C-alpha cells in the first residue's frame, strides 16, 4: 500500500521513480527504464533498457541489466524499442523487442523466460521460424493469441489482418478472425475471460470478442482521429486517446463515442 514505481516518458532526463510513502514523495531509480514495466511479485519488477530486459529485486529502486539472447539485435542500426511485454505468472514472462531503422523494423523477436527474467529463449513455430510481431496475448504459457498478416503476409504497408490462436506454444495455430486492413495493431486486450478487444493506431476498426477470443466482430470507430491508446476498464466502458490529445469515452462497446476532453484541466 505504500510502495510504488512510475515510468514516465521524459527520455531526456530521469524516467523511473519509486515511492515508499504512498506517493507523497518520489525518488529517481538508479537506471532509466523505458516505456513499460511489470510487477512480477516478491518485490521483483521487470522492465527494459534500450533493446534488452532489466530486473529489479527491490521494487524498482535499483536495476540489473540482463545479458541474454535478446541482445542479438543490440548492435543493429536504429532506435531500439519494445512492442510487447506480458507477465504470465511469477516465473514466466514474454517480451517482443526490436529496432526501427528508416521505417523498417529489425527483430521484434518474441522471447520467453521461465525463471523470472534471468534467462530467455526464442519462441519458434513448428518450422523453426522465429515469432515476430508486437501484438500478443498469453492465456497461459502455451495458449496465446497473436496478429498475423501485416508485415509478414501482406505488402510492406500492411495487409488483411488475421487473429491467430494456438494452444501448443505456437507449433500450430488456427485463424479465429480474418478481415479488415491491418496496420500497426497496438494491443490484444482481454477485459475479462470472455471479452477481448484489438485495436490499431492508424485504421478505424476495433475487433471485439464475447466468447474468449474464438469469434470476433469489427466495430467501426471513425471520428476519433488517429488513436494513440485505448483503455478498457469494463466490458461496456472504454476510453480512447488520440494523437491530438483528445479523450473519448463509450458506454456501449464502441457503438457511439463522446468527447470528454473538456472535462480535463491543464
C-alpha distance (Angstrom), angle and dihedral (degrees) to the residues before:
residue distance angle dihedral
X1 . . .
X2 3.82 . .
X3 3.81 104.0 .
X4 3.79 124.4 76.3
X5 3.78 144.3 145.4
X6 3.80 133.1 -144.2
X7 3.80 132.3 -161.7
X8 3.80 115.3 -158.9
X9 3.79 132.6 -168.5
X10 3.81 98.7 -118.8
X11 3.80 98.9 116.9
X12 3.83 92.9 173.1
X13 3.80 93.1 64.7
X14 3.77 141.4 9.5
X15 3.79 112.4 -23.0
X16 3.82 105.7 173.0
X17 3.79 126.0 64.9
X18 3.81 137.8 169.2
X19 3.79 134.6 -157.8
X20 3.80 131.5 -159.9
X21 3.82 97.5 -179.1
X22 3.77 102.3 61.6
X23 3.81 94.8 -86.7
X24 3.82 99.9 -51.6
X25 3.82 90.5 118.5
X26 3.80 132.8 14.2
X27 3.81 132.2 -155.8
X28 3.83 126.4 -161.6
X29 3.80 118.4 -110.7
X30 3.78 120.8 -123.0
X31 3.83 91.3 -107.8
X32 3.79 134.9 34.6
X33 3.79 109.4 -115.1
X34 3.79 113.0 -161.9
X35 3.80 132.9 -131.4
X36 3.81 103.3 -36.6
X37 3.77 140.9 29.2
X38 3.78 132.8 173.5
X39 3.80 131.7 -154.6
X40 3.81 109.4 -130.1
X41 3.81 99.4 -178.7
X42 3.81 137.5 -98.1
X43 3.84 90.5 61.9
X44 3.85 89.7 -58.2
X45 3.80 119.3 137.8
X46 3.80 126.1 -178.1
X47 3.80 122.4 -154.1
X48 3.78 139.1 140.6
X49 3.80 140.3 -109.5
X50 3.82 116.7 -158.1
X51 3.82 103.2 -41.1
X52 3.80 102.8 -19.8
X53 3.77 139.9 63.0
X54 3.77 130.3 -95.4
X55 3.80 130.5 -162.7
X56 3.77 131.8 -150.2
X57 3.81 122.3 -165.2
X58 3.83 95.1 -176.1
X59 3.80 100.9 58.5
X60 3.79 96.4 -87.7
X61 3.80 102.6 -45.5
X62 3.82 94.7 112.8
X63 3.79 131.6 14.2
X64 3.80 138.1 -155.9
X65 3.80 117.0 -151.7
X66 3.79 114.0 -135.0
X67 3.81 123.2 -127.4
X68 3.79 99.3 -153.4
X69 3.83 141.9 129.2
X70 3.80 91.4 -74.1
X71 3.80 86.0 78.8
X72 3.82 91.8 73.6
X73 3.82 87.7 102.7
X74 3.80 95.4 36.9
X75 3.80 94.4 108.0
X76 3.81 96.1 42.1
X77 3.78 116.9 117.6
X78 3.78 114.9 -104.2
X79 3.78 143.9 52.5
X80 3.83 113.3 -46.2
X81 3.78 113.6 -133.1
X82 3.78 140.7 168.2
X83 3.79 119.0 -130.1
X84 3.78 103.1 179.5
X85 3.80 140.1 12.1
X86 3.81 126.7 172.3
X87 3.78 130.3 170.1
X88 3.82 108.1 -146.1
X89 3.80 98.8 -177.2
X90 3.82 138.0 -27.3
X91 3.81 91.6 -67.9
X92 3.80 106.0 26.5
X93 3.80 129.0 68.9
X94 3.80 136.3 153.7
X95 3.78 129.6 -149.5
X96 3.81 137.1 -179.4
X97 3.79 116.0 -151.3
X98 3.78 132.1 177.3
X99 3.78 147.5 144.8
X100 3.81 130.9 -110.8
X101 3.81 119.1 -139.7
X102 3.82 120.7 175.4
X103 3.79 91.6 -28.8
X104 3.83 94.3 -47.2
X105 3.80 121.4 110.9
X106 3.79 120.6 -137.5
X107 3.76 119.0 -164.1
X108 3.79 114.8 -7.8
X109 3.78 83.6 170.5
X110 3.79 116.0 177.3
X111 3.80 110.0 -135.0
X112 3.80 133.1 174.6
X113 3.78 138.1 -151.4
X114 3.81 126.1 -159.2
X115 3.81 97.1 179.7
X116 3.79 101.9 60.9
X117 3.78 95.6 -84.6
X118 3.79 101.7 -50.9
X119 3.82 94.5 114.0
X120 3.81 132.2 16.2
X121 3.80 138.2 -162.9
X122 3.79 133.0 -168.0
X123 3.80 120.8 -105.0
X124 3.81 112.4 -131.3
X125 3.78 135.9 179.4
X126 3.82 126.9 -122.3
X127 3.83 91.6 -81.7
X128 3.79 92.0 53.7
X129 3.80 92.6 -107.3
X130 3.78 115.2 148.3
X131 3.81 116.0 -116.7
X132 3.78 109.9 -118.4
X133 3.78 129.9 -179.3
X134 3.76 143.8 79.7
X135 3.82 107.8 -112.6
X136 3.81 116.6 75.6
X137 3.79 137.4 135.4
X138 3.80 120.8 -160.9
X139 3.81 117.5 -154.7
X140 3.79 88.6 -177.5
X141 3.80 135.5 -24.0
X142 3.82 94.4 -69.3
X143 3.81 103.1 25.9
X144 3.77 118.9 73.1
X145 3.79 147.0 139.9
X146 3.80 123.7 -132.0
X147 3.79 140.7 172.0
X148 3.78 118.5 -102.8
X149 3.80 130.1 -173.0
X150 3.79 117.8 35.6
X151 3.77 113.6 87.4
X152 3.79 95.4 10.8
X153 3.79 106.4 36.0
X154 3.81 101.2 26.6
X155 3.78 136.9 45.4
X156 3.79 123.0 -62.4
X157 3.80 88.5 -90.4
X158 3.76 95.9 54.4
X159 3.79 136.5 -84.7
X160 3.77 143.1 -144.4
X161 3.76 109.7 -40.5
X162 3.77 124.8 -121.4
X163 3.77 125.2 -169.3
X164 3.79 106.6 -149.4
X165 3.81 129.8 -162.6
X166 3.79 129.5 -158.7
X167 3.80 132.7 179.3
X168 3.82 98.6 -177.8
X169 3.77 102.2 60.8
X170 3.79 94.7 -86.0
X171 3.80 99.8 -53.2
X172 3.80 89.4 118.6
X173 3.80 130.7 10.7
X174 3.77 140.2 -179.0
X175 3.80 129.9 -148.4
X176 3.81 111.4 -113.6
X177 3.83 94.0 174.8
X178 3.81 134.2 20.9
X179 3.78 124.9 177.1
X180 3.75 143.7 62.5
X181 3.76 125.6 76.2
X182 3.79 113.8 -71.5
X183 3.78 119.0 -142.1
X184 3.79 124.4 145.5
X185 3.80 100.7 -22.5
X186 3.78 102.5 -161.4
X187 3.80 105.1 -164.3
X188 3.78 149.8 -9.8
X189 3.80 104.8 -139.3
X190 3.79 127.1 -170.7
X191 3.81 108.3 -156.5
X192 3.79 88.8 -173.2
X193 3.80 133.8 -21.9
X194 3.83 92.2 -72.2
X195 3.81 105.9 32.7
X196 3.80 120.3 67.5
X197 3.80 134.9 168.4
X198 3.80 137.9 -166.3
X199 3.80 124.6 -168.6
X200 3.79 137.7 172.6
X201 3.78 131.4 -145.8
X202 3.82 97.2 -132.0
X203 3.80 108.8 32.5
X204 3.79 125.0 61.4
X205 3.78 106.4 -124.5
X206 3.78 134.3 96.2
X207 3.78 118.7 -158.6
X208 3.80 112.1 -145.1
X209 3.80 131.0 -168.8
X210 3.80 128.3 -168.7
X211 3.82 98.4 -179.0
X212 3.78 104.9 60.4
X213 3.80 95.5 -79.5
X214 3.79 99.8 -55.7
X215 3.83 94.3 112.7
X216 3.81 129.1 24.7
X217 3.80 138.6 -169.1
X218 3.80 128.7 -162.4
X219 3.82 120.1 -120.0
X220 3.81 116.7 -165.5
X221 3.80 116.7 -137.3
X222 3.81 103.9 179.1
X223 3.77 114.4 159.3
X224 3.78 97.1 50.0
X225 3.79 94.5 91.4
X226 3.79 121.7 -140.1
X227 3.78 105.2 -15.0
X228 3.79 117.5 -138.1
X229 3.80 100.8 177.5
X230 3.79 140.3 -0.2
X231 3.79 128.9 -160.6
X232 3.80 126.7 -161.4
X233 3.83 110.8 -166.0
X234 3.83 93.0 161.4
X235 3.79 140.2 11.5
X236 3.81 92.3 -99.9
X237 3.81 102.2 24.9
X238 3.82 115.4 76.3
X239 3.81 133.3 162.6
X240 3.82 131.8 -155.6
X241 3.79 129.0 -166.0
X242 3.81 118.3 -164.6
X243 3.79 131.6 -159.0
X244 3.82 90.2 -98.5
X245 3.83 88.0 63.3
X246 3.78 93.7 -111.3
X247 3.79 119.0 144.0
X248 3.79 122.7 -145.3
X249 3.80 131.4 -173.2
X250 3.80 133.9 -161.0
X251 3.79 127.0 -169.1
X252 3.81 96.6 -178.2
X253 3.81 102.6 61.1
X254 3.79 95.7 -87.9
X255 3.81 100.3 -48.5
X256 3.82 91.9 117.4
X257 3.79 132.5 12.1
X258 3.81 134.5 -156.8
X259 3.80 125.1 -153.5
X260 3.82 103.6 -127.7
X261 3.81 96.0 170.9
X262 3.79 90.4 110.4
X263 3.80 90.7 66.4
X264 3.82 90.4 62.2
X265 3.79 122.3 85.6
X266 3.80 129.1 -151.6
